[in-house]
Amino acid sequence: MTIHATTRRSWLQNSACGFGSLALGSMLAEQSAKADNNSGAASLVERQPMFPARAKRVIFIFMQGGPSQVDTFDYKPELIARDQKTIDFVGVRTDTFGKLSQRTLMKPLWQFQQHGQCGQHVSELFPEIAKHVDDLCFLKGMHTEGVAHGPSTLFLHTGATNQVRPSLGAWLMYGLGTENQNMPGFVQLQPSDTKGGPRNYSNGFLPSVCQGTAIGRANRSINEMTIDHIRNSELTAAETQQRFDLTQQLNHAQLNRRPQRDDQLEAVIKSYELAWRMQSKAPAVLDLNQETAATQQMYGIGTKQTDSFGKQCLMARRLSESGVRFVQVNYADESPTPRWDQHSNMPKHMEHATATDKPVAGLLADLKQRGLLEDTLVWWGGEFGRTPFSQSNNGRDHNPRGFSVFLAGGGVKKGFSYGATDEIGHEAVDGKVHMHDLHATILHALGMNHEQLTYQHAGRDFRLTDVYGRVVEEIFA
């Protein structure tokens, strides 16, 4: 019998790799069960669009809770004329939860005026955004799924009301990759932990590299809007580098031991490498102090009402400028009740409009002056709108049947309005755009065919728009 001597060094080397293999095997178990023909997509490398794209990136400004279309951008003289008149909705329309009843109409609480060369009506809620209407494209015939905030918010982000599906940002990462190998390609600023929570920026069944990176939380101070644990304060730079180098040596030792290429293992190693590169690059991108005082003032930073959201909007511009593919700016809930959700206190809309009006206008102006608006698609909107009739005297109920959003940049028509609700602003009746259609249109702007951007899971091909959706060609210049 031959006895092979084992040195302490070789034993530690082999056992360390063995433990690493067990850990990696556990991490990869779920992904390895996915269809083989999808494995090559788990890459951060930038990929070419399916056809010439109008936009390279998206900034989504999410107004959680449902801003009222008839109090903001959807001017309805008939609603004003019939204020306090009772309408019989039996057999014609229902309220949010399907109860047949009569409802009392309530006119807008704020005056409307026409703005810009296009003559777009905007209420007193948004005087700063009103200055940019000649650069905006309004979709006034929006409608969606779900009557409550949770399902509708999830549907807005993933195209499904109650299932774990990939989010829009994850689909863009899957289809196009990322422009900057030192930054995540999909970022959520101050996201909410409720109404879908992390599912709103989840990769679902797509490769894990497609998942969104949360920066801050809705229930945290804006001063904590940073990437958690981006730096280890207990280690010097040299010690951090030494640990990273050792980890990568072990990872690559495992990779080299495998007879065939392991795409899933490579994807995990790449995610570690991205996290390492972010430690040196991300802090500079997230540092708003590098901006001039004039730029910060343009976003409303330094003013109490607009400081928090202004910092989010400025951060969105910095992230987009650095190559982040999809940035979502959340004006989200800090309590069980979403901010724009006024069932009994519509005057509260003014508080939320004041907090967001100047920051959004500043973002539009800043993108335009930097030449970024042309290939950046900006999307402003909530999960649904609100009813034209009153609730609890001076509130409005949820309304998924008709509401407004606006787009800017990314090849959409400027100073343009598409679609309409009925005479009182309740239901979309002309130029109707379902949320599936909006998803298809956003993908189209970035050079992706929503019917061809698919992923095989559980024995079938899935896509963001399921089996629905049409591209709204009419809004493109």
N, C-alpha and C positions, 0 to 999 in steps of 0.2 A: 504494500500500500504506500502510495506517495502522499506525503503531507506537504501542502503548499503554505509557506509562511505568509502571514498577512501583517503588513505594517499598520501602525496606528493611522498614518496619513491616508493609506489606500482605503482602510475601513471607513474612515470619516467621509472620504470622497464618495464612495459607493453608497453608503447609507444616506448621505445628504441627498444625492440624486434620487434615491429610492423614495424618500419622503416627498421630495418635490414632485415626483411622478404621480404619487398617490393624490396629492393636492390638485395637481393639474387635471388628473383624470376625473376627479369629482367635479371640478369647474366645467369641464368640457362634456360631461355626460349628457346633459340636456341638449346641447347644440349638436353633438354627434348623432343624435337620433333624428335629426332633420334630414330632408332629402339631399342626396349627394349633389344634385345638379345646382344647388344653391350655395355650396360651400365656398366657391370662389368669390362670392359677393362680400365676404366678411373682411373687407379691406378698406383702409382709410385712403387709398390712392384716389386722386381725382379722376373721374371718368367723363367721357364726352357725352353730351346729350344725344337723344335719338334724332333730333333735327335742330336746325339753327334756333337758338334760344333768344328770347327778348330780354330776359333777366338772368342774372347769375345768383341772386340771393333774395331772401324774403325777410322782411321785418313785420311781424304780426303784433299789432297793438290791441290787446284783448281787454275789452270793457266788460268785465264779468258782472252778470246780474241782469243785463238786458236794458240798455238805454231806450228811451221812448222815441220811436221814429217820428211821431206826430208832434213832439216837443223839440225836435232837433233839426232834421233835414227834410222831412216829408210834409210840405206845406199843404194843408187841406182847408180851403175857404169854406167848403160845405160843413165841415166839422165845427168851424167857428160860428157859422150861421145857425146851426142846429144845437148849439150849446144848451145843456139841461133838458133837451127833448128826450123822451123815452122811446126807444126803438124795440120792437118785438123781434127777438132773435129766434123765436121758435120756428123750426123748419128752415131757417135761413143760415143762422150762425149759432155757435155755442160758445160758452166761455171756456176758459182754459181746461177745466176738468170735466167738460162735457155736460154740464147742467143746462137744460133748456130754460130760458128765462128772458125777461125784459131787462134792459139795461139803460141807464141814463148817460147820454153822451157828455163828455167834458172837453171843452176846447183847450188848446195849448195854454200853458201858464205863462209863456213868454212870447213876445212879439217876433214876427219874422220880417226880414228884409232881403232884397235881392242884392247879390254881390258879384263883383268881377264882370268881365265882358260876357261871360256865359249866362249871367243873370240867375245863378243858382240861389234859391231861397235857403237861408240859414237863420236859426233863431238867435236870440240874445245870449243863449247859453255858450256859444262858441264864437266870440268876436275875433279871436286870433286865427283859428282855422278858417274862418270866413274869408280872410285875406288871401287864401291859397286855393280858392275854389277853381280857378282857371287851370290848376295843375291836377285836379281831382276827377275821379270817375266814380259816380254814385250808382250803386245797384239798389233800386228802390222796390224791387219785386221779389225780395228774398223770402224764402220759407224753409222750414226745417222739420226735423223729427224731435219728439219729446216735448212734454208740457211742463216738466219740472227742471230745475237747474242742473241736477246731476246727470240725467240722461242726455239733455240737450248739450251740455258742456262736453260730455264725452263724445257725443256725435260730431260736434264741431271739430274736435281734435282727431278723431280716429275713424269717423264714418260709421260707427256702430253705437247703439245706445246702451247695450248691456253686456258686451263681450270684450275680452281682452284682445284688442287689435293694435297693430302698429299705428303710431301717430303720424300726422302729415310730415313733420320734421324728420322722423325716422325713415319714411319712404323716400324723401329727398336725399338723405344720406345714403340709402341703399342704391338709389339710381344714379347719383352724381358724385358721391364721395365728398371729400373736403378740399378746399382750396389751400388751406394752411396746415401743414403737417405738425405745427407746433401748438395748435389750438383745436378744441373740439369743434366739430362741424355743426352742431345743433345745441343751442343754449336757451334755457328758460331763465328769465330774470324775475325774482321774487314770486315763484309759483305758489299756488294755494295747495294745502294738504287735503282739501275737501273737494267735493263736486267732481270726482274723478281722480283727484290727487296725482300721484306719480304716473297713473295710467295715461294722463294727458300728454306725457312726453316719453312714454315707454316705447321700446323697440318691439314689444309684443313677441311674435314668433320670428321676427327678422334677426339677423346676427347682432350680437350684443354691442358691437362697435357703432350701431345705428342709434343707440339710446341717447336721449338728450341729457345734457349736463345742467343741473340746477345750480344757480348762483343766487344765494340768499333764499329767504322764505317770506311768504306774505305776512306771517306773524312776527317777523323779526324787524329790528330797526334797519333803516336803509344803510346805516353805517356798517352793517354786517353783511352787505351785499358783496360777497367774495366767495371764492372756492374754498370749501372747508379743507383744512389740513394741507394746503398747497405748499406750506413750508414746515419743517420740523425745527422748532426753535431750540431743541436740546442738542442738536448736532451741528457741527461746523460744515461748511461747504465741502471740505475735503473728506470728512467722514461720510457725508451723504453720497458723494461720488463713489467712494470705496464700496459702500453697501450696494449701490445700484449696479456697479460693475460685477460684483460677486453674484448678485441675483441673475444678471443676464448671462453670466458664464454657466450657471447651473441650468438656466432655461435652454440655452443653445446646446448644452451637453445632452439634454433630453431630446432635443430636436434632431441632433445628429445621430442619435442611437436608433432612430426609426428608419426602417428600410425604404419607406415611401414617404413622399411629401405629406405632411399633416397640416392642412390649411387651417383647421380649428386651433391647433397649438400655435401656429404662426400668428393668428389673429390675437390671441391672448398676449403673446410676447409684444406685438405691436402696440397693444393697449397700454402695457407697462411702459413702453418707450415713449408713447404720447404723454403719459402722466409725468414722466421724467422731464421731457422737453417743456411741458407746461410750467414746471417749477421755476424755470428761468425766463420764460417768455410771458406767461399770463399776468404776473403781477404788474408789469409795465402797462399792459393793455387795460387792466382794471383800475389803473391809477388816474382818476379824473383830475387830479391836481396838475397834470401835465397840460390841461387845456387852459386857454387864456381866460381872463376875467370876463371879457366881452362874450366869448362863446358860452361860458357858464350862465351869464345873465340872459342870453338869448333863450335858454332852456328853462329859465325861472329858478335856477339854483341860487340859494341864498335868501329866497323869499319863502316865508313859512308855508303858505298854501301849496306852492308848486315845487318846493325843494326836493321832496322824495321822488315824485314821478319824473321830475326833470332830470334827476341823476340816472334813473332807469333809461330814459330816452337817449341821453348822451352816451351812456354805456352801450346801448344798442348800436349807435353809430360807430363807436370805436371798435366794437366786436365785428360788425359787418365790414368795416374798412380793413380789418386785419385778416379777413378771409373766412369768417364764420358763415356758413351757408344759410342757416335759419336761426333767427333770433326772435324770441317771443317776449314782449314787454307786458307784464301783467298788472293791470289795475284790479287787484283781486281782493277777496274778502279777508278781513282780519278777525272775523267772528262768524258764527253760523249763518248770518245773513249777508249775501253778496252786496257789494256797495251800491250798484245801480238798481237794486231790487226794492222799489218803493210801492208797496201795496197800500199804504195809508199816509204817505208823506211825500208827494211828488215834489214839493219845493226843495227837497233834499238833493234833487238833480243839480241844482245850481252849485252846491258845494262840490260835487264830483266833477262837474264841468270846469269849475274854476281850478281845481287841482290838476286837470289834464289838458286843458285847452292850450295854454302857452307852451308847455313841453312838447306837445305833438306838433304845433306850428313851428317851434324851434327846430325839431327834427327834420321836418319837411324842408325848411329853409336851408339848414346846414347841409343836408344831402344834396340839394340842388346846387348850392354854391361850390361844392366840392366835386361836382360832376358825377356823383354817385347815384342820383335819382334815376338816371336813364336806364341803368341796369340793375336797380334794386326795386323790387316790388313791395310797396308798403300796403298793408291791409289793416283797416281799422274796423272794429265791430264787436258785437256781443254774441251770445249764444242764441238769442231771439230778441223780439221787441216787446212792446207793451200795447195794451188794448186802448182804443179811443174812448171807451166808456169808463166811468169812474168806479172805484172800489173804495169802500170805507170813506166816502165823501171826497177826499182829495188824493187818492192813490190810483194806480193802474195795475191790472193783472198781467200775467205772462201772456205773450202772444207769439207763437211760432208760425202763425199763418201769413204774416206780412211784416217786414221790417226792412231797415236800410243798413248798408255798410258802404264804405268807400275804399277805393284803391288809388294808388298813385305810382307813377314811374313804371318800369318794367314793360314798356310798350303799350300801355292802355291809353285810350283816348283822353285828352285833357279837356277839362271844362265840359264834361259829358255826363248825361244822366240816362240810365237805361232802366226800363221797367217801371211799374206803378202799382200802387195799391188801389182799392176802391175809393169811392168819394169821401169816405170818412177815415181812411187809413187803416182798415182792419185786416183785409185779406189781399194778397198779391193776385192781381187779375191780368196784368199785361207785362210781357217780358219777364215771366216768372223764372227765378233762378233758385233752384233747390241747393242745399248745402253740398250735395254730391256734385252738382254742376260747378259750384265755386271751386271745389277741390280739383275737379278735372281741368278747370280754367287756369288755376295756379300752376299745376303741373305742366300744362301746355306752355305757359309763359316761360318756364324754365327748360323747355325743349324736351318734355317727357310726354309720351302718349299714355294716358291713364288706363287704356285698355290693354296695353302691352307691358306696363310696369307691374309685373306679377311675381308672386313668390309661392312656391309649392309647399303646402303644409297640410298635414292630416289627409293626404290623398287628393287634394284639389288645389287649383291655382287661386290664390287670393289676390285682391288688389284693393287700393284705398277706397275706390268708389263702388266696390262690390260688383253688381251687374247693372249699375245705373250710371248716370252722369253724362252730360254733354258739355263740350267746350263752348263757352259763350263768345263766339267769334265776333259778334257785333261790337264788343267793347274795345277791340284792338285797333290801333291806328294803322 
